[in-house]
């Protein structure tokens, strides 16, 4: 259960924020990946599991440096779930139970891309949202199923939201083995369910209620919004505060703070559990990608310490910083504050093997 907000209220200025909600703590790293790396769509272990040979996988060379937040480890694999590249393209992967994969991947000749590597593929290859929309509207690449890299052993089903430096937006879904592409600067808020066309239908109702629909003026707007933690109501709440906010006067100093404030109204607090379930999704972190400053900000719920990393570091090899570790039922959080550049250490590229 997650919430993504694209704050493009200032013309040609983009800040993307995301709350990561999850049922259990996670092992998470901040990783800087330099351009030039040759990457593959599946690890050797995944190819063997799926019965896919080397010729059936997607291969590419990274065109841009990128910064990402990676779930997982060497044992379970890795997934870049939030990130930004040096051109200002940002990605956010959000769970989506409507995802449906195609036929057995070993029986088709189309190039295969593991769903855990989808976000990194976008960061490595594109510099605008329009390029992403055009590519996935016609590509023959096939997404293939992988397990979420945590300890729950669940199939990873996600949709991918993409934004760029001028505030353009694309939402990508994968239904019955085909990409569904939704492209517009107006596609600012994304949550988990229902599918994106239904989210837009829900938003149309609320925009009318709030008096924000120019095609259907409402002379008696009502400024109210649901307060639950469900995906639908978080979508409505994020849209409410974004739709009724004015552009900041000094975006370089205020746009990230404005976006952070909107996301704070969509947080699910630790141990918030109205149904008394054995496990429940709560907000583990908040990420903010500032396309103008080319900087990524990470706020750990457990430590309250914001850190950030930008591309002025210009690392020539892969660098990482451990943010939190979850092992044997215990979570360990590392306390960092401020610019993370001096804390980064060389690491192996998680997508080379």
N, C-alpha and C positions, 0 to 999 in steps of 0.2 A: 504494500500500500504506500504510494509515493505521490508527491505533488511537484509538478514542474511549472514555473512561471517564466515567460519571456517578457521582460519589461522593455518595450520598444516605444514608450510614450514620447521620448525625445527622438525627433526625426534622425534616421540613419545612425542611431546609437543603440547598443544592445547589451543588456545584462540578463543572463539566464541563471535562475536559481532553482534548486531542487532539494526537497526534503527526502531523505532515504528512510523509509519505514520498513522494519523487518521484525520477524517473530523472535529471532535470537540474535545475540551479538555476532559480529563477523570479524574475520581476519582481513585487514584493509591496509593497502599501501598507497602512497602517493608516488607516482613513477613518471619520470621525464624520459621520453623516447625520441632520440634524434632522427632526422631524416636520413635516407640512404639505406636503411635496413631492408633486407629482403624477407618478406613474411609469407606465411602459408595459412590457408584457410582452416586447417585442422592439424592437431598434433598427431604424431605417429600413433600414440595410444588410441586416439579417437578414430583414426582411419582404420585401425585394426578392429575396433569395436563395431564400426559401421560396415566393415567389409568394403571400404573404399580404397582404391590404389592412388599412388602419387599423381598420376595423370588426371584424376577426377577431381582434384582439389584446386581451389583458387590460389593463385600466386600473385604477389605484387611487390613493388618497391616503394617504401614510404617517401612521399614527396615533400612532407612538411614535418617539422618538429611538433611534438604534442606533449601535453601534460594530462595525466589521467588518474582517476581513483580506481584501483583494482581490488576486487574481491578475490579471495581464493589463495591457493598456495601451490607448490609443486606437485603435491599429491592429488589434489582435486581439480587442478587447472586454474586458469585466471579469466576474469572478465573485466574489461574496462567499462564501468557503468556510468561514469561522469567524466567529461574531459573537454579540452579546448586545444585547437592547433594554432600555429603561429599566424595564420591568416584570420583568426577570430571565429572560425567555425567551432561550435560546441555541440556536444551530444549528451543525451540522457537516456538510459535504458530503464523502462518501467515495466513491471509485471503486467501481463495481459492474458487472461485465461482463454480468450477467444482465438488465440493463435492455433493454426492447424497446419501441420507439415504435409509435404507431398508424399509420393510413393517411396518405397524402400530406396534409399540413396544409392545402394550398390547396383541397382537395376537401371539407372539412368546415366546418360553421358554428360549432362550439364555440369559446369564447374560448381564445386561444393564449398560453402562457407559456413563454418560453425557459428551458431547464433551467439556464442560468447565472444566472438571476434568481430562481430558486425560493427559495433561502435568504433573500434580501432580502424577497421577498413575505411570508414567514412573520414575519420580524422587524417588518415594517411594520404587520401586521394583527392580531396575536394577543398575548394576555397570559397564556395558560395552555396547557399541553400538551393538556388536554382539549378546548379550543376547536379546536386544530389537528387533533386526531383526528376530531372531529365534522365539521369542514369538509371534510377530504379523503376522508371516508367517503361523501360525497354530492355533491361538487362536479362540475360538468360541464367544468371547466377541463381543457385538454389540454396536457401538456408536449410541447415540440417540441425536436428535436435541434439542438445547436450544437457547434462545435468547442471543445476545451479551449483556453483562451487562453494557450498557450505556443507553442513553436516546433516541436512535434511533429505538429501538424495531425491529431490524433486526435479521433474523435467523443466527446463528453462523455457518459459513462454513470455516473451516481452514484445512491446512495440518500442520504436526508437524515435525520439524527437530530436530534431536538428535545427540550429539557428545559426545565423552568420552575423558579420560585423555591422550590417546595415539594418538589422532587425527583421530579416526575412525568416520564414519558418517552414519546416516540412515535418509532417508526422508520417511515419512509415509503419504499416502493419503487414503481417504475413498470414494470409488466409487461404486455406486449401492449396498450399504450395505456390501462391502467387503474391507478389507485392501489391499492396494498396497504398497509393500515394496521395497525401493531402497537403497542398502547397498554398500558403497565403501568410502575409504578415499578420492577419487577424487571428491566426491559430496560435494563441499565446499561452493558454493553459491546457495542461494535459494531466490526467490522473490515470488510474488503472482500468477501470471498467465503467460503463459498457464500452463497446467499440467506438472509434472516434466519430463517425457520423452521428451516432446517438448522443455523444457528448455535445456535439455542435447543436443538435436539436434542443437539448436541455438548455443550452446557453441562450438560444434564441428566445425561449420563453422568459428567462430571467432578464435579458436585455430589454425586452418590452416592459416588464414589470418595473424595472428601474428607470424607465424613460430614456434609454440609451439607443433604441432602435429607430434610426432615421426614416426607415421605410414604413414604420407603423407607430406614429407618435402616440404617446400616452400622456394625457393631460393630468392624470392623477397618479404619478409614480409612487411606489411604495419601496422604501429603503430598508429592506429586511433580508435576512439570509439565514439558512439553516446552520446549526452549530455542531452537528455530529462529526465523528471521525470517519464516516463511510467515504468511499471514493467519490460518489456522486456529490455528496455535500461538501467535501473538500474542494471539488471542482467549482461548485457554485460559490463557495466562500472566496476562493482565490480570484475568480472572475469578478466578484462584487468589489473587492478592494482595488483591483487593477482597473476596472472599468470606470470607477468613480474617483480615481486619483488624477491629479494634474501632473504634467511633466515637471521634473525638478528644474530649478533655475541654473544650477551648477552641476551638470551630470558627472563630471570628473570626480567630484567630491561627494555627491549625494545619491547617484543612481544605484550604487551597490547597497547603500544603507536603506534606500526606499524598498528595494527588492527584498532585502533581508526582513524588513518589517512585515511585508505581505506574507512571506513564508512563515514567519513566526505565528501568524494567525491560523496556520494550517498544520501546526505541529501536533503530534499525538504524544502526550507526556509519558515518561517511563511509568510502567505499571497501570496505565489507564486501561481498565478491563471491565466495562459495564456488564458484560454477559458472564463474567467469572470463568472464562475459558482457561484451559491448561497453558496455552500460549497465545499471545496477541501481538500484532504489529504495533510498534511504537517508533518514534523518530530516533534513529541512531546518529545521523549527522545531517548537516546542511551544507551544500556546495553552491558556490557562486562563480560563474564565469563572466569576467568583464572583458568584452571583446575590444573595447577601445584601448585599455591599458595592456591587453594581452596577458591577463593575470587570472589565476584561479585561486579562490579562497575556500578554505575548509574549516568548518566549525563542528567540533566533536561534542556531542550532547553530554558526554560523561566528564569532559575536562573543562568545558566552557572557554577553551583557549583557541582563538582563531589563528590559523596560519595561512600563508599564501606563497605562491611561487609564480614567477614570470619568465618570459623567454629571454630576458637580458642575460640570464645565466649562460646560455649558449653552450650547454654541455655537449661534448663530442661523443660521449658514450652513455649508455643507459644508466640512470641514477634513480635511487629509490629512498623512501623514508617510511618506516613502519609506523602506522598511526594507531592501530589496535590489533590485538591478537585474541582469538577465541579458540581454546583448546581444552578438551576434557571437561567441558562445562564451566570453565573459568575464563573471564574476560580480563585482559590486561591492556590498559590504555597508556600511551606515551604522552607526556605533557610537553607540548611545544607552543610557542607563541611568536607571532611576527613572521618575518621573511624566513622561509625554509631553506634558502639556497645553501647556507653554510652547513646545514644538517644532512644534506643529501649525500649518499654514498654509492659507489659503483655497484651495479647488479647485473645479472643476466637478463637479456631481453625475454620477457615472458611469452612472446609469440614467435620466437625463432624455431622452436622445436615442435 
